């Protein structure tokens, strides 16, 4: 049986999907002015899943090679092509 997904009327399209490899800056909380670290990993969640929570500061959750997860700012992320990935 095919799985159906229905977009919420207020949903915004994002250029990333679960499983994509991305590189980008961590999403810092409001008022935190540190220079964000850059991470690379597999997308495991896009945004919070809650209406309006991440509308102004969209983010991705990525799983790093060490199996920890980081929250990245979506506007600074780029897809990592297979040629750019480190050899395993």
PyMOL Python script that loads the backbone (N, CA, C, O; Angstrom):
from pymol import cmd

cmd.read_pdbstr("""\
ATOM      1  N   UNK A   1       0.837  -1.162   0.000  1.00  0.00           N
ATOM      2  CA  UNK A   1       0.000   0.000   0.000  1.00  0.00           C
ATOM      3  C   UNK A   1       0.894   1.240   0.000  1.00  0.00           C
ATOM      4  O   UNK A   1       1.831   1.339   0.792  1.00  0.00           O
ATOM      5  N   UNK A   2       0.604   2.158  -0.868  1.00  0.00           N
ATOM      6  CA  UNK A   2       1.392   3.389  -0.953  1.00  0.00           C
ATOM      7  C   UNK A   2       1.048   4.297   0.224  1.00  0.00           C
ATOM      8  O   UNK A   2      -0.107   4.426   0.630  1.00  0.00           O
ATOM      9  N   UNK A   3       2.084   4.910   0.744  1.00  0.00           N
ATOM     10  CA  UNK A   3       1.875   5.828   1.867  1.00  0.00           C
ATOM     11  C   UNK A   3       1.480   7.194   1.324  1.00  0.00           C
ATOM     12  O   UNK A   3       2.132   7.720   0.422  1.00  0.00           O
ATOM     13  N   UNK A   4       0.437   7.756   1.861  1.00  0.00           N
ATOM     14  CA  UNK A   4      -0.010   9.081   1.444  1.00  0.00           C
ATOM     15  C   UNK A   4       0.487  10.125   2.418  1.00  0.00           C
ATOM     16  O   UNK A   4       0.493   9.922   3.632  1.00  0.00           O
ATOM     17  N   UNK A   5       0.895  11.224   1.870  1.00  0.00           N
ATOM     18  CA  UNK A   5       1.241  12.353   2.731  1.00  0.00           C
ATOM     19  C   UNK A   5       0.420  13.536   2.273  1.00  0.00           C
ATOM     20  O   UNK A   5       0.237  13.752   1.075  1.00  0.00           O
ATOM     21  N   UNK A   6      -0.061  14.279   3.202  1.00  0.00           N
ATOM     22  CA  UNK A   6      -0.866  15.437   2.877  1.00  0.00           C
ATOM     23  C   UNK A   6      -0.198  16.663   3.467  1.00  0.00           C
ATOM     24  O   UNK A   6       0.094  16.710   4.662  1.00  0.00           O
ATOM     25  N   UNK A   7       0.042  17.656   2.622  1.00  0.00           N
ATOM     26  CA  UNK A   7       0.670  18.886   3.095  1.00  0.00           C
ATOM     27  C   UNK A   7      -0.333  19.717   3.868  1.00  0.00           C
ATOM     28  O   UNK A   7      -1.505  19.812   3.502  1.00  0.00           O
ATOM     29  N   UNK A   8       0.152  20.318   4.946  1.00  0.00           N
ATOM     30  CA  UNK A   8      -0.680  21.282   5.662  1.00  0.00           C
ATOM     31  C   UNK A   8      -0.852  22.497   4.766  1.00  0.00           C
ATOM     32  O   UNK A   8       0.034  22.793   3.964  1.00  0.00           O
ATOM     33  N   UNK A   9      -1.968  23.208   4.879  1.00  0.00           N
ATOM     34  CA  UNK A   9      -2.183  24.385   4.034  1.00  0.00           C
ATOM     35  C   UNK A   9      -1.104  25.456   4.221  1.00  0.00           C
ATOM     36  O   UNK A   9      -0.820  26.203   3.285  1.00  0.00           O
ATOM     37  N   UNK A  10      -0.498  25.547   5.409  1.00  0.00           N
ATOM     38  CA  UNK A  10       0.516  26.566   5.678  1.00  0.00           C
ATOM     39  C   UNK A  10       1.936  26.029   5.509  1.00  0.00           C
ATOM     40  O   UNK A  10       2.894  26.727   5.843  1.00  0.00           O
ATOM     41  N   UNK A  11       2.096  24.801   4.999  1.00  0.00           N
ATOM     42  CA  UNK A  11       3.410  24.185   4.873  1.00  0.00           C
ATOM     43  C   UNK A  11       4.244  24.881   3.802  1.00  0.00           C
ATOM     44  O   UNK A  11       3.725  25.366   2.797  1.00  0.00           O
ATOM     45  N   UNK A  12       5.538  24.913   4.046  1.00  0.00           N
ATOM     46  CA  UNK A  12       6.478  25.508   3.110  1.00  0.00           C
ATOM     47  C   UNK A  12       7.388  24.408   2.593  1.00  0.00           C
ATOM     48  O   UNK A  12       7.849  23.566   3.364  1.00  0.00           O
ATOM     49  N   UNK A  13       7.648  24.408   1.307  1.00  0.00           N
ATOM     50  CA  UNK A  13       8.517  23.406   0.722  1.00  0.00           C
ATOM     51  C   UNK A  13       9.966  23.679   1.114  1.00  0.00           C
ATOM     52  O   UNK A  13      10.391  24.833   1.165  1.00  0.00           O
ATOM     53  N   UNK A  14      10.712  22.636   1.386  1.00  0.00           N
ATOM     54  CA  UNK A  14      12.139  22.775   1.704  1.00  0.00           C
ATOM     55  C   UNK A  14      12.938  21.967   0.694  1.00  0.00           C
ATOM     56  O   UNK A  14      12.436  20.983   0.151  1.00  0.00           O
ATOM     57  N   UNK A  15      14.167  22.369   0.437  1.00  0.00           N
ATOM     58  CA  UNK A  15      14.958  21.686  -0.594  1.00  0.00           C
ATOM     59  C   UNK A  15      15.646  20.405  -0.119  1.00  0.00           C
ATOM     60  O   UNK A  15      16.497  19.875  -0.833  1.00  0.00           O
ATOM     61  N   UNK A  16      15.305  19.896   1.060  1.00  0.00           N
ATOM     62  CA  UNK A  16      15.969  18.721   1.600  1.00  0.00           C
ATOM     63  C   UNK A  16      14.942  17.671   1.974  1.00  0.00           C
ATOM     64  O   UNK A  16      13.799  17.980   2.311  1.00  0.00           O
ATOM     65  N   UNK A  17      15.378  16.422   1.907  1.00  0.00           N
ATOM     66  CA  UNK A  17      14.520  15.300   2.277  1.00  0.00           C
ATOM     67  C   UNK A  17      15.256  14.422   3.274  1.00  0.00           C
ATOM     68  O   UNK A  17      16.479  14.494   3.394  1.00  0.00           O
ATOM     69  N   UNK A  18      14.509  13.598   3.985  1.00  0.00           N
ATOM     70  CA  UNK A  18      15.134  12.654   4.909  1.00  0.00           C
ATOM     71  C   UNK A  18      16.144  11.801   4.151  1.00  0.00           C
ATOM     72  O   UNK A  18      15.860  11.316   3.056  1.00  0.00           O
ATOM     73  N   UNK A  19      17.320  11.622   4.737  1.00  0.00           N
ATOM     74  CA  UNK A  19      18.358  10.818   4.114  1.00  0.00           C
ATOM     75  C   UNK A  19      19.363  11.612   3.305  1.00  0.00           C
ATOM     76  O   UNK A  19      20.435  11.097   2.991  1.00  0.00           O
ATOM     77  N   UNK A  20      19.044  12.865   2.955  1.00  0.00           N
ATOM     78  CA  UNK A  20      20.008  13.698   2.232  1.00  0.00           C
ATOM     79  C   UNK A  20      21.231  13.949   3.097  1.00  0.00           C
ATOM     80  O   UNK A  20      21.118  14.045   4.319  1.00  0.00           O
ATOM     81  N   UNK A  21      22.391  14.055   2.480  1.00  0.00           N
ATOM     82  CA  UNK A  21      23.616  14.450   3.170  1.00  0.00           C
ATOM     83  C   UNK A  21      23.774  15.953   2.979  1.00  0.00           C
ATOM     84  O   UNK A  21      23.763  16.443   1.850  1.00  0.00           O
ATOM     85  N   UNK A  22      23.920  16.685   4.082  1.00  0.00           N
ATOM     86  CA  UNK A  22      24.059  18.140   4.010  1.00  0.00           C
ATOM     87  C   UNK A  22      25.217  18.611   4.882  1.00  0.00           C
ATOM     88  O   UNK A  22      25.671  17.906   5.783  1.00  0.00           O
ATOM     89  N   UNK A  23      25.676  19.816   4.591  1.00  0.00           N
ATOM     90  CA  UNK A  23      26.698  20.485   5.402  1.00  0.00           C
ATOM     91  C   UNK A  23      26.162  21.883   5.684  1.00  0.00           C
ATOM     92  O   UNK A  23      25.621  22.543   4.797  1.00  0.00           O
ATOM     93  N   UNK A  24      26.321  22.330   6.938  1.00  0.00           N
ATOM     94  CA  UNK A  24      25.850  23.669   7.256  1.00  0.00           C
ATOM     95  C   UNK A  24      26.140  24.057   8.689  1.00  0.00           C
ATOM     96  O   UNK A  24      26.667  23.265   9.471  1.00  0.00           O
ATOM     97  N   UNK A  25      25.781  25.310   9.029  1.00  0.00           N
ATOM     98  CA  UNK A  25      26.045  25.826  10.371  1.00  0.00           C
ATOM     99  C   UNK A  25      24.995  25.377  11.377  1.00  0.00           C
ATOM    100  O   UNK A  25      23.822  25.210  11.044  1.00  0.00           O
ATOM    101  N   UNK A  26      25.444  25.184  12.616  1.00  0.00           N
ATOM    102  CA  UNK A  26      24.487  24.833  13.666  1.00  0.00           C
ATOM    103  C   UNK A  26      23.501  25.983  13.856  1.00  0.00           C
ATOM    104  O   UNK A  26      23.832  27.148  13.634  1.00  0.00           O
ATOM    105  N   UNK A  27      22.294  25.636  14.266  1.00  0.00           N
ATOM    106  CA  UNK A  27      21.259  26.633  14.550  1.00  0.00           C
ATOM    107  C   UNK A  27      21.396  27.035  16.011  1.00  0.00           C
ATOM    108  O   UNK A  27      21.116  26.244  16.911  1.00  0.00           O
ATOM    109  N   UNK A  28      21.824  28.260  16.236  1.00  0.00           N
ATOM    110  CA  UNK A  28      22.005  28.746  17.605  1.00  0.00           C
ATOM    111  C   UNK A  28      20.695  29.327  18.124  1.00  0.00           C
ATOM    112  O   UNK A  28      19.891  29.827  17.337  1.00  0.00           O
ATOM    113  N   UNK A  29      20.468  29.272  19.423  1.00  0.00           N
ATOM    114  CA  UNK A  29      19.252  29.863  19.981  1.00  0.00           C
ATOM    115  C   UNK A  29      19.281  31.385  19.843  1.00  0.00           C
ATOM    116  O   UNK A  29      20.358  31.975  19.759  1.00  0.00           O
ATOM    117  N   UNK A  30      18.108  32.026  19.819  1.00  0.00           N
ATOM    118  CA  UNK A  30      18.064  33.487  19.736  1.00  0.00           C
ATOM    119  C   UNK A  30      18.901  34.122  20.844  1.00  0.00           C
ATOM    120  O   UNK A  30      18.855  33.688  21.995  1.00  0.00           O
ATOM    121  N   UNK A  31      19.658  35.143  20.490  1.00  0.00           N
ATOM    122  CA  UNK A  31      20.479  35.846  21.472  1.00  0.00           C
ATOM    123  C   UNK A  31      21.859  35.238  21.662  1.00  0.00           C
ATOM    124  O   UNK A  31      22.684  35.806  22.376  1.00  0.00           O
ATOM    125  N   UNK A  32      22.127  34.107  21.045  1.00  0.00           N
ATOM    126  CA  UNK A  32      23.444  33.479  21.129  1.00  0.00           C
ATOM    127  C   UNK A  32      24.248  33.958  19.926  1.00  0.00           C
ATOM    128  O   UNK A  32      23.916  33.628  18.787  1.00  0.00           O
ATOM    129  N   UNK A  33      25.290  34.724  20.165  1.00  0.00           N
ATOM    130  CA  UNK A  33      26.034  35.361  19.085  1.00  0.00           C
ATOM    131  C   UNK A  33      27.384  34.706  18.815  1.00  0.00           C
ATOM    132  O   UNK A  33      28.252  35.304  18.179  1.00  0.00           O
ATOM    133  N   UNK A  34      27.563  33.467  19.304  1.00  0.00           N
ATOM    134  CA  UNK A  34      28.792  32.743  18.984  1.00  0.00           C
ATOM    135  C   UNK A  34      28.846  32.471  17.486  1.00  0.00           C
ATOM    136  O   UNK A  34      27.821  32.502  16.806  1.00  0.00           O
ATOM    137  N   UNK A  35      30.022  32.210  16.987  1.00  0.00           N
ATOM    138  CA  UNK A  35      30.156  31.776  15.601  1.00  0.00           C
ATOM    139  C   UNK A  35      29.700  30.320  15.544  1.00  0.00           C
ATOM    140  O   UNK A  35      30.256  29.474  16.246  1.00  0.00           O
ATOM    141  N   UNK A  36      28.690  30.013  14.714  1.00  0.00           N
ATOM    142  CA  UNK A  36      28.187  28.641  14.686  1.00  0.00           C
ATOM    143  C   UNK A  36      29.210  27.677  14.072  1.00  0.00           C
ATOM    144  O   UNK A  36      29.880  28.007  13.093  1.00  0.00           O
ATOM    145  N   UNK A  37      29.317  26.507  14.652  1.00  0.00           N
ATOM    146  CA  UNK A  37      30.163  25.455  14.101  1.00  0.00           C
ATOM    147  C   UNK A  37      29.488  24.886  12.860  1.00  0.00           C
ATOM    148  O   UNK A  37      28.264  24.946  12.736  1.00  0.00           O
ATOM    149  N   UNK A  38      30.274  24.336  11.945  1.00  0.00           N
ATOM    150  CA  UNK A  38      29.744  23.712  10.737  1.00  0.00           C
ATOM    151  C   UNK A  38      29.799  22.195  10.907  1.00  0.00           C
ATOM    152  O   UNK A  38      30.799  21.641  11.364  1.00  0.00           O
ATOM    153  N   UNK A  39      28.703  21.537  10.530  1.00  0.00           N
ATOM    154  CA  UNK A  39      28.600  20.088  10.642  1.00  0.00           C
ATOM    155  C   UNK A  39      28.134  19.501   9.319  1.00  0.00           C
ATOM    156  O   UNK A  39      27.559  20.193   8.479  1.00  0.00           O
ATOM    157  N   UNK A  40      28.395  18.208   9.153  1.00  0.00           N
ATOM    158  CA  UNK A  40      27.938  17.478   7.972  1.00  0.00           C
ATOM    159  C   UNK A  40      27.315  16.175   8.437  1.00  0.00           C
ATOM    160  O   UNK A  40      27.880  15.461   9.265  1.00  0.00           O
ATOM    161  N   UNK A  41      26.132  15.873   7.889  1.00  0.00           N
ATOM    162  CA  UNK A  41      25.477  14.636   8.289  1.00  0.00           C
ATOM    163  C   UNK A  41      24.243  14.340   7.456  1.00  0.00           C
ATOM    164  O   UNK A  41      23.948  15.027   6.478  1.00  0.00           O
ATOM    165  N   UNK A  42      23.530  13.302   7.867  1.00  0.00           N
ATOM    166  CA  UNK A  42      22.331  12.836   7.178  1.00  0.00           C
ATOM    167  C   UNK A  42      21.089  13.471   7.795  1.00  0.00           C
ATOM    168  O   UNK A  42      20.929  13.456   9.015  1.00  0.00           O
ATOM    169  N   UNK A  43      20.215  14.027   6.968  1.00  0.00           N
ATOM    170  CA  UNK A  43      18.982  14.652   7.453  1.00  0.00           C
ATOM    171  C   UNK A  43      18.084  13.576   8.062  1.00  0.00           C
ATOM    172  O   UNK A  43      17.743  12.591   7.407  1.00  0.00           O
ATOM    173  N   UNK A  44      17.705  13.779   9.334  1.00  0.00           N
ATOM    174  CA  UNK A  44      16.801  12.849  10.012  1.00  0.00           C
ATOM    175  C   UNK A  44      15.477  13.507  10.389  1.00  0.00           C
ATOM    176  O   UNK A  44      14.514  12.817  10.722  1.00  0.00           O
ATOM    177  N   UNK A  45      15.425  14.835  10.338  1.00  0.00           N
ATOM    178  CA  UNK A  45      14.175  15.552  10.599  1.00  0.00           C
ATOM    179  C   UNK A  45      14.277  16.943   9.999  1.00  0.00           C
ATOM    180  O   UNK A  45      15.317  17.595  10.085  1.00  0.00           O
ATOM    181  N   UNK A  46      13.183  17.389   9.389  1.00  0.00           N
ATOM    182  CA  UNK A  46      13.122  18.735   8.832  1.00  0.00           C
ATOM    183  C   UNK A  46      12.210  19.555   9.717  1.00  0.00           C
ATOM    184  O   UNK A  46      11.007  19.299   9.781  1.00  0.00           O
ATOM    185  N   UNK A  47      12.775  20.550  10.409  1.00  0.00           N
ATOM    186  CA  UNK A  47      11.988  21.401  11.288  1.00  0.00           C
ATOM    187  C   UNK A  47      11.481  20.667  12.513  1.00  0.00           C
ATOM    188  O   UNK A  47      11.913  19.558  12.827  1.00  0.00           O
ATOM    189  N   UNK A  48      10.558  21.313  13.190  1.00  0.00           N
ATOM    190  CA  UNK A  48      10.051  20.785  14.452  1.00  0.00           C
ATOM    191  C   UNK A  48       8.849  19.880  14.284  1.00  0.00           C
ATOM    192  O   UNK A  48       8.567  19.038  15.137  1.00  0.00           O
ATOM    193  N   UNK A  49       8.140  20.058  13.173  1.00  0.00           N
ATOM    194  CA  UNK A  49       6.901  19.314  12.994  1.00  0.00           C
ATOM    195  C   UNK A  49       5.702  20.019  13.603  1.00  0.00           C
ATOM    196  O   UNK A  49       4.571  19.555  13.455  1.00  0.00           O
ATOM    197  N   UNK A  50       5.932  21.129  14.285  1.00  0.00           N
ATOM    198  CA  UNK A  50       4.839  21.871  14.907  1.00  0.00           C
ATOM    199  C   UNK A  50       4.574  23.144  14.126  1.00  0.00           C
ATOM    200  O   UNK A  50       5.507  23.865  13.773  1.00  0.00           O
ATOM    201  N   UNK A  51       3.317  23.423  13.857  1.00  0.00           N
ATOM    202  CA  UNK A  51       2.903  24.589  13.097  1.00  0.00           C
ATOM    203  C   UNK A  51       3.433  25.877  13.714  1.00  0.00           C
ATOM    204  O   UNK A  51       3.161  26.179  14.876  1.00  0.00           O
ATOM    205  N   UNK A  52       4.192  26.633  12.922  1.00  0.00           N
ATOM    206  CA  UNK A  52       4.647  27.954  13.351  1.00  0.00           C
ATOM    207  C   UNK A  52       5.897  27.982  14.196  1.00  0.00           C
ATOM    208  O   UNK A  52       6.472  29.055  14.378  1.00  0.00           O
ATOM    209  N   UNK A  53       6.354  26.847  14.729  1.00  0.00           N
ATOM    210  CA  UNK A  53       7.488  26.850  15.645  1.00  0.00           C
ATOM    211  C   UNK A  53       8.761  27.307  14.967  1.00  0.00           C
ATOM    212  O   UNK A  53       9.514  28.102  15.528  1.00  0.00           O
ATOM    213  N   UNK A  54       9.011  26.810  13.755  1.00  0.00           N
ATOM    214  CA  UNK A  54      10.266  27.136  13.106  1.00  0.00           C
ATOM    215  C   UNK A  54      10.075  27.986  11.858  1.00  0.00           C
ATOM    216  O   UNK A  54      10.937  27.989  10.979  1.00  0.00           O
ATOM    217  N   UNK A  55       8.975  28.697  11.766  1.00  0.00           N
ATOM    218  CA  UNK A  55       8.692  29.485  10.574  1.00  0.00           C
ATOM    219  C   UNK A  55       9.756  30.546  10.320  1.00  0.00           C
ATOM    220  O   UNK A  55      10.166  30.733   9.174  1.00  0.00           O
ATOM    221  N   UNK A  56      10.211  31.244  11.352  1.00  0.00           N
ATOM    222  CA  UNK A  56      11.198  32.313  11.166  1.00  0.00           C
ATOM    223  C   UNK A  56      12.626  31.776  11.131  1.00  0.00           C
ATOM    224  O   UNK A  56      13.494  32.379  10.500  1.00  0.00           O
ATOM    225  N   UNK A  57      12.878  30.671  11.789  1.00  0.00           N
ATOM    226  CA  UNK A  57      14.231  30.108  11.891  1.00  0.00           C
ATOM    227  C   UNK A  57      14.207  28.627  11.544  1.00  0.00           C
ATOM    228  O   UNK A  57      14.392  27.776  12.413  1.00  0.00           O
ATOM    229  N   UNK A  58      13.977  28.322  10.271  1.00  0.00           N
ATOM    230  CA  UNK A  58      13.863  26.932   9.849  1.00  0.00           C
ATOM    231  C   UNK A  58      15.163  26.190  10.105  1.00  0.00           C
ATOM    232  O   UNK A  58      16.252  26.757  10.015  1.00  0.00           O
ATOM    233  N   UNK A  59      15.027  24.910  10.425  1.00  0.00           N
ATOM    234  CA  UNK A  59      16.208  24.115  10.729  1.00  0.00           C
ATOM    235  C   UNK A  59      16.034  22.661  10.310  1.00  0.00           C
ATOM    236  O   UNK A  59      14.931  22.200  10.019  1.00  0.00           O
ATOM    237  N   UNK A  60      17.156  21.962  10.291  1.00  0.00           N
ATOM    238  CA  UNK A  60      17.210  20.530  10.021  1.00  0.00           C
ATOM    239  C   UNK A  60      17.874  19.847  11.196  1.00  0.00           C
ATOM    240  O   UNK A  60      18.745  20.436  11.837  1.00  0.00           O
ATOM    241  N   UNK A  61      17.486  18.621  11.493  1.00  0.00           N
ATOM    242  CA  UNK A  61      18.240  17.785  12.423  1.00  0.00           C
ATOM    243  C   UNK A  61      19.034  16.829  11.557  1.00  0.00           C
ATOM    244  O   UNK A  61      18.481  16.177  10.670  1.00  0.00           O
ATOM    245  N   UNK A  62      20.341  16.743  11.814  1.00  0.00           N
ATOM    246  CA  UNK A  62      21.190  15.822  11.062  1.00  0.00           C
ATOM    247  C   UNK A  62      21.896  14.868  12.013  1.00  0.00           C
ATOM    248  O   UNK A  62      22.242  15.229  13.137  1.00  0.00           O
ATOM    249  N   UNK A  63      22.101  13.645  11.540  1.00  0.00           N
ATOM    250  CA  UNK A  63      22.853  12.645  12.303  1.00  0.00           C
ATOM    251  C   UNK A  63      24.278  12.657  11.783  1.00  0.00           C
ATOM    252  O   UNK A  63      24.522  12.474  10.590  1.00  0.00           O
ATOM    253  N   UNK A  64      25.216  12.873  12.697  1.00  0.00           N
ATOM    254  CA  UNK A  64      26.633  12.931  12.360  1.00  0.00           C
ATOM    255  C   UNK A  64      27.219  11.527  12.293  1.00  0.00           C
ATOM    256  O   UNK A  64      26.595  10.576  12.763  1.00  0.00           O
ATOM    257  N   UNK A  65      28.415  11.382  11.712  1.00  0.00           N
ATOM    258  CA  UNK A  65      29.037  10.049  11.636  1.00  0.00           C
ATOM    259  C   UNK A  65      29.207   9.368  12.997  1.00  0.00           C
ATOM    260  O   UNK A  65      29.202   8.140  13.074  1.00  0.00           O
ATOM    261  N   UNK A  66      29.359  10.156  14.073  1.00  0.00           N
ATOM    262  CA  UNK A  66      29.510   9.539  15.404  1.00  0.00           C
ATOM    263  C   UNK A  66      28.159   9.179  16.037  1.00  0.00           C
ATOM    264  O   UNK A  66      28.100   8.792  17.204  1.00  0.00           O
ATOM    265  N   UNK A  67      27.070   9.310  15.254  1.00  0.00           N
ATOM    266  CA  UNK A  67      25.687   8.959  15.628  1.00  0.00           C
ATOM    267  C   UNK A  67      25.012   9.972  16.547  1.00  0.00           C
ATOM    268  O   UNK A  67      23.879   9.743  16.972  1.00  0.00           O
ATOM    269  N   UNK A  68      25.677  11.093  16.868  1.00  0.00           N
ATOM    270  CA  UNK A  68      25.004  12.167  17.591  1.00  0.00           C
ATOM    271  C   UNK A  68      24.225  12.998  16.576  1.00  0.00           C
ATOM    272  O   UNK A  68      24.422  12.856  15.369  1.00  0.00           O
ATOM    273  N   UNK A  69      23.351  13.855  17.064  1.00  0.00           N
ATOM    274  CA  UNK A  69      22.558  14.700  16.170  1.00  0.00           C
ATOM    275  C   UNK A  69      22.782  16.163  16.482  1.00  0.00           C
ATOM    276  O   UNK A  69      23.037  16.539  17.626  1.00  0.00           O
ATOM    277  N   UNK A  70      22.684  16.987  15.445  1.00  0.00           N
ATOM    278  CA  UNK A  70      22.836  18.436  15.581  1.00  0.00           C
ATOM    279  C   UNK A  70      21.718  19.120  14.815  1.00  0.00           C
ATOM    280  O   UNK A  70      21.211  18.609  13.816  1.00  0.00           O
ATOM    281  N   UNK A  71      21.355  20.281  15.309  1.00  0.00           N
ATOM    282  CA  UNK A  71      20.328  21.107  14.677  1.00  0.00           C
ATOM    283  C   UNK A  71      21.053  22.141  13.818  1.00  0.00           C
ATOM    284  O   UNK A  71      21.836  22.939  14.333  1.00  0.00           O
ATOM    285  N   UNK A  72      20.792  22.129  12.495  1.00  0.00           N
ATOM    286  CA  UNK A  72      21.452  23.049  11.575  1.00  0.00           C
ATOM    287  C   UNK A  72      20.475  24.082  11.033  1.00  0.00           C
ATOM    288  O   UNK A  72      19.298  23.790  10.819  1.00  0.00           O
ATOM    289  N   UNK A  73      20.979  25.297  10.812  1.00  0.00           N
ATOM    290  CA  UNK A  73      20.181  26.375  10.216  1.00  0.00           C
ATOM    291  C   UNK A  73      19.999  26.079   8.729  1.00  0.00           C
ATOM    292  O   UNK A  73      20.980  25.993   7.990  1.00  0.00           O
ATOM    293  N   UNK A  74      18.768  25.926   8.293  1.00  0.00           N
ATOM    294  CA  UNK A  74      18.482  25.493   6.928  1.00  0.00           C
ATOM    295  C   UNK A  74      19.017  26.462   5.880  1.00  0.00           C
ATOM    296  O   UNK A  74      19.455  26.029   4.814  1.00  0.00           O
ATOM    297  N   UNK A  75      18.989  27.767   6.162  1.00  0.00           N
ATOM    298  CA  UNK A  75      19.400  28.736   5.140  1.00  0.00           C
ATOM    299  C   UNK A  75      20.886  28.664   4.820  1.00  0.00           C
ATOM    300  O   UNK A  75      21.305  29.164   3.776  1.00  0.00           O
ATOM    301  N   UNK A  76      21.692  28.063   5.678  1.00  0.00           N
ATOM    302  CA  UNK A  76      23.123  27.949   5.417  1.00  0.00           C
ATOM    303  C   UNK A  76      23.549  26.575   4.941  1.00  0.00           C
ATOM    304  O   UNK A  76      24.735  26.344   4.706  1.00  0.00           O
ATOM    305  N   UNK A  77      22.594  25.649   4.794  1.00  0.00           N
ATOM    306  CA  UNK A  77      22.941  24.266   4.418  1.00  0.00           C
ATOM    307  C   UNK A  77      23.079  24.106   2.910  1.00  0.00           C
ATOM    308  O   UNK A  77      22.449  24.810   2.121  1.00  0.00           O
ATOM    309  N   UNK A  78      23.928  23.149   2.543  1.00  0.00           N
ATOM    310  CA  UNK A  78      24.088  22.762   1.140  1.00  0.00           C
ATOM    311  C   UNK A  78      24.092  21.243   1.068  1.00  0.00           C
ATOM    312  O   UNK A  78      24.524  20.568   2.003  1.00  0.00           O
ATOM    313  N   UNK A  79      23.607  20.711  -0.048  1.00  0.00           N
ATOM    314  CA  UNK A  79      23.667  19.270  -0.265  1.00  0.00           C
ATOM    315  C   UNK A  79      25.115  18.857  -0.469  1.00  0.00           C
ATOM    316  O   UNK A  79      25.896  19.591  -1.075  1.00  0.00           O
ATOM    317  N   UNK A  80      25.472  17.689   0.033  1.00  0.00           N
ATOM    318  CA  UNK A  80      26.800  17.139  -0.163  1.00  0.00           C
ATOM    319  C   UNK A  80      26.667  16.036  -1.215  1.00  0.00           C
ATOM    320  O   UNK A  80      25.930  15.071  -1.012  1.00  0.00           O
ATOM    321  N   UNK A  81      27.364  16.174  -2.313  1.00  0.00           N
ATOM    322  CA  UNK A  81      27.296  15.187  -3.378  1.00  0.00           C
ATOM    323  C   UNK A  81      28.092  13.947  -2.991  1.00  0.00           C
ATOM    324  O   UNK A  81      28.977  14.025  -2.138  1.00  0.00           O
ATOM    325  N   UNK A  82      27.792  12.808  -3.603  1.00  0.00           N
ATOM    326  CA  UNK A  82      28.562  11.592  -3.289  1.00  0.00           C
ATOM    327  C   UNK A  82      30.067  11.776  -3.479  1.00  0.00           C
ATOM    328  O   UNK A  82      30.851  11.203  -2.722  1.00  0.00           O
ATOM    329  N   UNK A  83      30.481  12.552  -4.460  1.00  0.00           N
ATOM    330  CA  UNK A  83      31.906  12.777  -4.709  1.00  0.00           C
ATOM    331  C   UNK A  83      32.567  13.551  -3.577  1.00  0.00           C
ATOM    332  O   UNK A  83      33.775  13.427  -3.375  1.00  0.00           O
ATOM    333  N   UNK A  84      31.794  14.354  -2.826  1.00  0.00           N
ATOM    334  CA  UNK A  84      32.343  15.166  -1.735  1.00  0.00           C
ATOM    335  C   UNK A  84      32.389  14.412  -0.402  1.00  0.00           C
ATOM    336  O   UNK A  84      33.006  14.883   0.553  1.00  0.00           O
ATOM    337  N   UNK A  85      31.753  13.265  -0.335  1.00  0.00           N
ATOM    338  CA  UNK A  85      31.696  12.511   0.922  1.00  0.00           C
ATOM    339  C   UNK A  85      33.014  11.799   1.193  1.00  0.00           C
ATOM    340  O   UNK A  85      33.668  11.324   0.264  1.00  0.00           O
ATOM    341  N   UNK A  86      33.405  11.722   2.455  1.00  0.00           N
ATOM    342  CA  UNK A  86      34.644  11.008   2.772  1.00  0.00           C
ATOM    343  C   UNK A  86      34.486   9.508   2.513  1.00  0.00           C
ATOM    344  O   UNK A  86      33.388   8.963   2.625  1.00  0.00           O
ATOM    345  N   UNK A  87      35.582   8.855   2.171  1.00  0.00           N
ATOM    346  CA  UNK A  87      35.562   7.407   1.945  1.00  0.00           C
ATOM    347  C   UNK A  87      35.276   6.698   3.258  1.00  0.00           C
ATOM    348  O   UNK A  87      35.760   7.115   4.311  1.00  0.00           O
ATOM    349  N   UNK A  88      34.492   5.631   3.202  1.00  0.00           N
ATOM    350  CA  UNK A  88      34.111   4.923   4.428  1.00  0.00           C
ATOM    351  C   UNK A  88      34.903   3.675   4.607  1.00  0.00           C
ATOM    352  O   UNK A  88      34.710   2.958   5.589  1.00  0.00           O
TER     353      UNK A  88
END
""", "prot")
cmd.dss("prot")
cmd.show_as("cartoon", "prot")
cmd.util.cbc("prot")
cmd.orient("prot")
